[in-house]
Amino acid sequence: MERQQDDRKQLLELYKDLRVTDVRDGMDWVGYHGFGTVHHDVKPLWRTRIVGIARTARYLPYEGPMPGKTPEEYTAWVKWYYSEVCHDPWQADIVDGDIMVMDVSGCDVGILGSNNTLAALKKGCRGYITNGGGIRDTDEVIMQKIPVWSKFVSQGMDQTRIRFDAKDVPVAIGGVAVYPGDIVVADGDGVVVVPRKIAYDVAKYAHQELSGDKAGRRRLYEELGWELDATVL
């Protein structure tokens, strides 16, 4: 995939302070009222916030059959499965500022865990958005402060449940089409996706709304005698 590198840093800087609600408002301002908001059943594993550029991958349910193997044979088969059937070739492509958006076809499978999420984080991945379970080892993932938004938590490993299909392709997450290079903002209010082609226009009006909100809340802080914090400055 040809990456859109020319304005990548500029867009990350432009969106770094915007909340999901600001971006949602910016989308409305340019006529995208019905697009961009990922369904509310995709929730954060823990309360945090990320802004980044979408990198995508698609996985499909494994068609089977389940292998009839002894436990010892199964150990060898699992190694083959991870190398040939359900692998993560996108790991080699991660650059700083990416958000991994993974269409796992709604499967109940822990395709993300404490190990592979940490490996991508080390390379600059800012977090993960998935439309299935997609996440397990959640105690460690939270301890490691790896941001994940998913529909639910899963226990099962990949084998016989899911297989890799494609990377750097359009995917569907919570009713939203996500293309590689789109802007993704996620926080406690959910996830919103901004098509790259309207990213600058959306940011303009999102900042307008954020500035107005800060000014109004700052006046109320002052009237209440509260110490000003970063959310109103």
C-alpha positions in Angstrom: 0.0 0.0 0.0 1.3 3.5 -0.8 1.3 5.4 2.4 0.2 9.0 2.6 3.3 10.3 4.4 3.3 13.9 3.1 0.9 15.4 5.7 0.9 12.6 8.3 2.8 14.5 11.0 0.7 17.6 10.3 -2.6 15.7 10.8 -1.4 14.0 14.0 -0.5 17.4 15.4 -3.8 18.9 14.2 -5.9 16.2 16.0 -3.8 15.6 19.1 -5.9 17.7 21.4 -9.4 17.0 20.0 -11.9 14.9 21.9 -14.2 12.4 20.2 -17.1 14.8 20.7 -15.2 17.7 19.1 -14.5 15.5 16.0 -18.1 14.3 15.9 -19.2 17.9 15.9 -16.7 18.7 13.1 -18.1 15.9 11.1 -21.6 17.3 11.5 -20.4 20.7 10.4 -19.3 19.4 7.0 -22.4 17.3 6.4 -21.3 13.9 7.6 -24.0 13.5 10.3 -24.6 9.9 9.6 -21.1 8.7 9.2 -18.0 8.2 11.3 -19.3 7.2 14.8 -18.4 3.6 15.5 -21.3 1.7 17.2 -21.3 2.2 21.0 -20.9 -1.5 21.6 -17.2 -1.1 20.7 -15.9 0.0 24.1 -12.5 0.8 25.7 -10.9 -1.9 27.8 -9.8 0.8 30.2 -10.4 4.6 30.3 -7.9 6.3 28.0 -7.6 8.4 24.8 -5.8 7.9 21.5 -5.4 9.8 18.2 -3.8 8.2 15.2 -3.7 7.0 11.6 -5.7 3.9 10.6 -3.7 0.8 9.6 -6.1 -2.0 8.7 -6.3 -5.8 8.7 -9.1 -8.2 8.0 -9.6 -11.7 9.5 -12.2 -14.3 8.6 -13.7 -17.2 10.5 -11.7 -20.4 10.1 -13.6 -22.9 8.0 -12.1 -26.0 9.7 -12.1 -28.9 10.2 -10.7 -29.2 13.7 -7.6 -31.5 13.6 -7.8 -34.9 15.2 -4.4 -34.8 17.0 -2.8 -35.9 20.2 -1.8 -33.0 22.6 1.8 -33.4 21.5 0.9 -33.3 17.8 -1.4 -30.3 18.5 1.6 -28.3 19.8 3.4 -28.7 16.5 0.2 -28.0 14.6 -0.4 -24.7 16.5 3.1 -23.5 15.4 2.1 -24.2 11.8 -1.2 -22.4 12.3 0.4 -19.3 13.6 2.9 -19.1 10.8 0.6 -20.1 7.9 -3.1 -19.5 8.7 -3.5 -16.8 11.4 -0.4 -14.6 11.3 0.0 -10.8 11.6 2.0 -9.5 8.7 1.0 -6.0 9.5 3.3 -6.1 12.5 6.2 -5.5 10.1 4.6 -2.3 8.7 3.8 -0.5 12.0 5.1 3.1 12.2 4.8 5.7 15.0 1.3 7.1 15.0 -0.6 4.1 13.7 -3.8 2.8 15.2 -4.5 -0.8 14.3 -8.0 -1.3 13.1 -8.9 -5.0 12.9 -12.0 -6.4 11.3 -12.2 -9.9 12.9 -15.7 -10.6 11.5 -17.2 -10.5 15.0 -15.4 -13.7 16.0 -15.1 -14.6 19.7 -11.3 -15.0 19.7 -8.4 -13.4 21.5 -6.4 -12.4 18.5 -4.9 -9.7 20.6 -3.1 -10.4 23.8 -0.4 -9.1 26.2 2.4 -10.1 23.9 1.6 -9.1 20.3 0.0 -5.8 21.4 3.2 -4.9 23.3 5.3 -5.8 20.3 3.4 -3.3 18.1 3.3 -0.7 20.9 7.1 -0.8 20.9 7.1 0.2 17.2 4.7 3.1 17.7 1.2 1.6 17.5 -1.0 3.9 19.6 -3.8 1.4 20.1 -6.3 -1.1 18.7 -9.9 -1.0 17.5 -11.7 -4.3 16.8 -15.2 -5.4 16.0 -15.2 -8.7 17.9 -13.7 -10.0 21.0 -10.2 -9.7 19.7 -8.6 -9.2 23.2 -7.5 -11.5 26.0 -4.9 -11.3 28.8 -6.7 -8.2 29.8 -5.2 -7.8 33.2 -1.7 -7.6 31.6 -2.9 -5.5 28.8 -4.4 -3.0 31.2 -1.2 -3.1 33.4 0.9 -2.4 30.3 -1.4 0.5 29.5 -2.2 -0.7 25.9 -5.3 1.0 24.6 -7.9 -1.3 23.1 -11.5 -0.8 22.0 -13.5 -4.0 21.4 -17.0 -5.4 21.6 -16.1 -8.0 24.3 -13.3 -9.9 25.9 -12.3 -13.4 24.6 -10.5 -16.3 26.1 -9.8 -18.5 23.1 -6.6 -18.7 21.1 -6.6 -18.2 17.3 -6.4 -21.8 16.1 -9.6 -23.2 14.5 -11.3 -19.9 15.2 -9.9 -17.3 12.8 -7.6 -16.8 9.9 -5.8 -13.9 8.3 -7.3 -12.6 5.1 -5.8 -9.2 4.0 -4.1 -6.1 5.3 -4.2 -2.4 4.2 -7.8 -2.8 2.8 -11.1 -1.1 3.7 -12.7 -2.7 6.7 -16.0 -2.3 8.5 -16.0 -1.6 12.2 -19.2 -0.8 14.1 -21.1 0.3 11.0 -18.2 2.5 9.7 -16.0 1.9 6.7 -12.4 2.5 7.7 -9.8 3.0 5.0 -6.0 2.9 5.5 -4.9 6.4 6.3 -8.1 7.6 7.9 -8.0 9.6 11.1 -9.1 7.7 14.2 -9.9 9.3 17.6 -11.0 7.2 20.5 -11.7 8.0 24.2 -14.3 7.3 26.9 -17.1 8.5 24.5 -16.2 5.8 21.9 -14.6 5.9 18.5 -14.9 8.3 15.6 -13.3 7.8 12.2 -12.6 10.7 9.8 -12.1 10.0 6.1 -8.7 11.4 5.1 -10.2 13.5 2.3 -12.1 15.7 4.8 -9.7 15.6 7.7 -8.6 19.2 7.4 -12.2 20.6 7.2 -13.4 18.4 10.1 -10.4 19.6 12.2 -11.2 23.2 11.5 -14.7 23.0 13.0 -13.7 20.5 15.7 -11.2 23.1 17.0 -13.9 25.8 16.8 -16.2 23.7 19.1 -13.3 22.8 21.4 -12.3 26.4 21.8 -15.9 27.5 22.6 -16.3 24.7 25.1 -13.0 25.6 26.9 -13.9 29.2 27.1 -17.4 28.5 28.5 -16.1 26.0 31.1 -13.2 28.3 32.1 -15.7 31.1 33.0 -17.6 28.6 35.1 -14.4 27.4 36.8 -13.6 30.9 37.7 -17.1 31.6 39.1 -16.9 28.4 41.1 -13.4 29.3 42.4 -11.9 26.2 40.9 -8.2 26.0 39.9 -7.9 26.0 36.2 -6.7 22.8 34.6 -5.6 21.6 31.2 -9.1 21.0 30.0 -10.0 24.7 30.1 -6.7 26.3 29.2 
